[in-house]
Each structure stands twice: as structure tokens, then as C-alpha cells.
Amino acid sequence: MNFRKTRRGVLPTFQMTSMMDIIFLLLFFFITTSVFSQWEYEINISLPSAQSGKVPDRLPGEIIINITKDGRVSVNQQDLTLDALRTRLDRLARYFPGQPVVLRADKETRYEDLIKVVDTCRKADIWNFSMATNEEKNDATEKK
């Protein structure tokens, strides 16, 4: 008589705990970034219009610099001086070369204030920047 129990192999199991942790971290990351991206568009700036103007898809990690009509510069709803902006852009260029920057200037902003920000970007070795505009509305678009 054989009184030994037959050993069955251990069935492989799938560890769900670590998978759920990763899913929650990704969910948290995307919720947080979507909130920050909305803040940048809530600032009261009326953009100039252009025929080729459209709202592009946001690139991951792009920095949006807002310039109000009175010349104030803000990033992430934080007002900055040009020196503070330069420090932030220097750090950005050092750690993330080629990082895209979007300049959102009010249509009533003085040209001089806009050029100061562009010059600050160039001094910080940021050359990948674009200007935000609205789509130009013509009569055919307004009738629809």
C-alpha cells in the first residue's frame, strides 16, 4: 500500500497587487497632468487670431508661458519675473534639451513685453517655442 499523498505541482499564480498599484499610479499621473493643463487655459488671455490658427494637441511636458496684456508673465498660474523665468528655463534646457515651449500672449500685449520673453527663451537656449493663436473666423464659419 502506498500511503504517500501524490504531490501536485504548484499552480502558477498571477500577482494582481503590483498590477493594481501600477494602474492606480498611472491613473493618478494622468488626472494630475490634466488638471495642470487646464489651469494654463483658464488664465484670462484673449489670443490673436490667424488663418492657420488652431488648438493643437498638447505635447507631453510642454511648458506654457502666459503673457497678460499688462506684461505679467506666468507659468503654472505663478507670476514670475524675467529673472525667475530665465532660471526656470535654464533648468529646463539643462535637464530636457529640445523641450517645447508655448507662448500665449494676449492680443493687446505690447510687442516689447513679448520680445523680452522670447529673448529670455533664447538666452536660456530654448529654441523650440511656438506662439498660440485662435482660428480666424470668417463669414462662412460664423454662419455654421
N, C-alpha and C positions, 0 to 999 in steps of 0.2 A: 504494500500500500504506500502510496505517495501522499504524505501529509503536508507537503510544501504547497504554499499558495503560488499560483502562477503569477509571475510579475508581468505586469503590463507596462509598456513604455510610457513615459510621461508625455502627455499630450502637449503640444506646443500651445502657448497662450499669447495673446496679443495684449501688450500693456497699454491700456486706454488712458491711464493717468497722465503720462507725459504728453500724449497726443492732445488731451483736453487742455493742458497747460499752454501748449503752443497755440492752439486755436484761440484761447482767451487772450493771450498776449497779442496775437495778430489783430484780433477784434479791437482791443484797446488802442493799439497803434493807429489803426485806420480811423477810428472815431476821433481820436485826439487830433490827427492831422486834418481831418475835415473841418473841425471846429476852428482851428487856426487859419485855414484857408478862407473861411467865411468872414473872419474878423477883418481881413485886409480889404474886402469889398464893402464892408459896412461903413467905412470912412466916407464922409460926405464930400466926394470929389466928382465933379461933372467933367467927364473926359471929352476932348475934342473929337470930332467925327472925321472919318476918312473913307474914301470909296472902298479901299481894301480892308477896312477895319472889321474885325470880328473878334469874338471872345474865343481865344484858343484854349485847347486842353492844357491844364496845368502840368508842368513838368515836375517830376519828383524833386523836392527840395529846393525849388526855385525861391528866390528872395524877392519880395515885392517892396519897393521903396515908394511911399506915398509922399507927394509934394502938394501941399494945400495952396490956395490962391494967395495967402499971406506969406508964403515962403517957408512954412514949417515943414520939416522932414520927419517922417515917422516910419518905423519898421515894427511890425507886430504890435501895433497900437501903442508904441512907446516913442515919444518925441525925442529926437536926437539932434545934437549939434553936428556941424560938419566934421569936427574932430572926432567925435564919438562914432559917427558913421564911418569915417576913414579907418578907425581902429577895428571896427566890426568887419569891414570889407577886407582889410589886410589879413585878418584871421581866416576869413572865408577863402581868400585866394591861396593862402598858405596850405590849408587843410583840404580844400576841394577846388583844385585848379579847373577852370572851364565852367564853373558854376553859373547857371543862368540867373540873370537879374532882370526884373521887370520894373520900369519906371512908370508910375501912374501920377501924372501931373494934371492938376485942374486946368481947364481950358483958359482960365483967367490968371494963371500963374505967370509971373514976369519971366521973360526969357533968361534973364540974368540968374535967377534962382535955379532954373533948370540946368543951365550950363555949369553952375557950381557943383551940382550933384553929379553930372556927367564927368566933370573934371576930377571929382573925388573918386569916382569909379576907376577912371584911367590911372590915377596916381596909385591906387591900390592894386593895379594890374588886373582889373576886371574889364574884359573886352566883350564878353558875351552878354550884352544887355539889349533890351528892346523897349519900345515905347508903347504903352497901352492906349488904344483908341476905341471908340464906338463905331459901329457900322453906320455909314452915311445913309440917311433916309431920303429917298426921292418920292415923287408923287405916286408912282406905281406901288411902292412898298407901303405907303401910308393908306392907300385905298383898300388894301387886302386886310 
